[in-house]
Amino acid sequence: MDFSKIVDWIKLSPRHYFAVLLASGSLLFLPDNALGVLGLVQLRATYRGWIGSLFVLSAALLLSHPLAAWGGRIGAWLSEKEFVRVSRKRLLQLTPVEKKILRGFVAENTRTQTLNFMDGVVSGLESAHIIYRASNAGTMDGSFAYNMQPWAWEQLKNKPELLK
């Protein structure tokens, strides 16, 4: 048996699995008189095990699609929660120079400041995902517009004592 053909069959879309599920389920569960009209009673009697296996396999593959999608969403949600938890912890460990830069956002009530990208403190805040470069167009002296991340803005507006 060629393993690549099995892999190709597994890659089919859910609508194909649904069609196989309906066909195999009909063969398994329709009464004999309904299958007799179609001339399929002998087929079911001969291949019941194979039809049942096909039914279970197609049901499992059909069910795996929404489960995988939900798993991906749950994983992304958990990753985001962990990111925010770690990032909030980072706000508790700000240096005085980092606090000074972030105070500029809060004091001016703006989400944007022009900062020099060559400044290590600015780069550190950017790599910590507290601020981000809002524009790729800068000035001659290496300054760019930086915005504060929404989660950081909310946290610092609600707890300004973090910047003291």
C-alpha positions as CSV (number, residue, x, y, z in Angstrom):
1,M,0.0,0.0,0.0
2,D,1.3,3.4,-1.0
3,F,1.5,5.6,2.2
4,S,1.4,8.8,0.1
5,K,-2.1,8.0,-1.1
6,I,-3.2,7.7,2.5
7,V,-1.7,11.1,3.3
8,D,-3.4,12.6,0.2
9,W,-6.8,11.1,1.4
10,I,-6.3,12.6,4.9
11,K,-5.6,16.0,3.3
12,L,-9.1,16.1,1.8
13,S,-11.4,18.9,2.8
14,P,-14.2,18.5,5.4
15,R,-16.9,18.4,2.8
16,H,-15.3,15.2,1.3
17,Y,-15.3,13.6,4.8
18,F,-18.9,14.6,5.3
19,A,-19.9,13.0,2.0
20,V,-18.1,9.8,2.9
21,L,-19.7,9.9,6.4
22,L,-23.2,10.2,4.9
23,A,-22.6,7.4,2.4
24,S,-21.1,5.0,4.8
25,G,-23.6,5.9,7.5
26,S,-26.4,5.3,5.1
27,L,-25.0,1.9,4.2
28,L,-24.7,1.0,7.8
29,F,-27.9,2.3,9.3
30,L,-30.6,2.2,6.6
31,P,-33.0,-0.6,6.9
32,D,-32.8,-3.6,4.6
33,N,-35.9,-2.7,2.6
34,A,-34.4,0.8,1.8
35,L,-31.1,-0.8,0.8
36,G,-33.0,-3.5,-1.1
37,V,-34.5,-0.9,-3.4
38,L,-31.0,0.4,-4.1
39,G,-29.6,-3.2,-4.5
40,L,-27.0,-2.7,-1.7
41,V,-28.1,-5.3,0.9
42,Q,-25.4,-7.7,-0.3
43,L,-22.7,-5.0,-0.3
44,R,-23.4,-4.1,3.3
45,A,-23.5,-7.8,4.4
46,T,-20.1,-8.5,2.6
47,Y,-18.2,-5.3,3.6
48,R,-19.9,-4.2,6.9
49,G,-16.5,-4.1,8.7
50,W,-14.9,-1.9,6.0
51,I,-17.9,0.4,5.8
52,G,-18.0,0.7,9.6
53,S,-14.2,1.5,9.6
54,L,-14.7,4.1,6.9
55,F,-17.6,5.6,8.9
56,V,-15.5,5.9,12.0
57,L,-12.5,7.3,10.2
58,S,-14.4,9.9,8.2
59,A,-16.3,11.0,11.4
60,A,-12.9,11.3,13.3
61,L,-11.3,13.3,10.4
62,L,-14.4,15.5,10.1
63,L,-14.4,16.2,13.8
64,S,-10.7,16.9,13.8
65,H,-11.1,20.1,11.7
66,P,-13.1,22.2,14.2
67,L,-11.1,20.7,17.1
68,A,-7.9,21.8,15.5
69,A,-9.3,25.3,14.8
70,W,-10.5,25.6,18.4
71,G,-7.2,24.3,19.7
72,G,-5.4,27.0,17.6
73,R,-7.6,29.7,19.0
74,I,-7.2,28.5,22.5
75,G,-3.4,28.3,22.0
76,A,-3.3,31.8,20.6
77,W,-5.4,33.1,23.5
78,L,-3.1,31.4,26.1
79,S,0.0,32.8,24.3
80,E,-1.5,36.3,24.4
81,K,-2.4,36.0,28.1
82,E,1.2,34.8,28.9
83,F,2.6,37.6,26.8
84,V,0.6,40.3,28.7
85,R,1.5,38.7,32.0
86,V,5.2,38.8,31.3
87,S,5.0,42.3,29.8
88,R,3.1,43.6,32.8
89,K,5.8,42.1,35.0
90,R,8.4,44.0,32.8
91,L,6.5,47.3,33.6
92,L,7.3,46.7,37.3
93,Q,11.0,46.5,36.5
94,L,11.5,49.7,34.5
95,T,14.7,51.7,35.0
96,P,14.6,55.4,35.7
97,V,15.5,56.3,32.1
98,E,12.7,54.0,30.8
99,K,10.2,55.5,33.2
100,K,11.3,59.0,31.9
101,I,10.5,58.1,28.3
102,L,7.2,56.5,29.2
103,R,6.2,59.4,31.4
104,G,6.4,61.5,28.2
105,F,3.6,59.5,26.7
106,V,1.4,59.7,29.8
107,A,2.2,63.3,30.8
108,E,1.4,64.6,27.3
109,N,-1.6,62.2,27.0
110,T,-0.4,61.0,23.7
111,R,0.3,57.5,22.3
112,T,3.0,58.8,20.0
113,Q,6.5,60.3,20.6
114,T,9.4,60.9,18.4
115,L,12.4,58.9,19.7
116,N,15.8,58.1,18.4
117,F,16.0,54.5,17.3
118,M,19.7,54.4,18.0
119,D,19.0,54.9,21.7
120,G,19.5,51.6,23.6
121,V,16.7,52.4,26.0
122,V,14.3,53.0,23.2
123,S,15.4,49.7,21.6
124,G,14.9,47.9,24.9
125,L,11.4,49.2,25.3
126,E,10.7,48.2,21.7
127,S,12.1,44.7,22.2
128,A,10.0,44.4,25.4
129,H,6.9,45.2,23.3
130,I,6.1,48.2,25.4
131,I,6.4,50.6,22.4
132,Y,6.6,50.0,18.7
133,R,7.9,52.0,15.7
134,A,4.8,53.5,14.2
135,S,6.4,54.7,11.0
136,N,9.3,53.7,8.8
137,A,9.9,57.3,7.8
138,G,12.3,59.0,10.2
139,T,14.2,62.2,10.5
140,M,17.8,62.9,9.5
141,D,18.9,62.5,13.1
142,G,17.5,58.9,13.4
143,S,14.3,59.8,15.1
144,F,11.1,57.8,14.4
145,A,7.5,58.0,15.6
146,Y,7.0,55.4,18.3
147,N,3.6,54.4,19.7
148,M,2.9,52.8,23.1
149,Q,1.3,49.4,22.9
150,P,-2.4,49.5,23.9
151,W,-2.0,47.2,26.8
152,A,0.9,49.3,28.2
153,W,-1.0,52.5,27.7
154,E,-4.0,51.1,29.6
155,Q,-1.8,49.8,32.4
156,L,0.2,53.1,32.8
157,K,-2.9,55.2,32.6
158,N,-4.6,53.1,35.3
159,K,-1.4,52.9,37.5
160,P,0.7,56.0,37.0
161,E,2.6,55.1,40.2
162,L,4.5,52.6,38.0
163,L,6.3,55.6,36.5
164,K,7.3,57.3,39.8
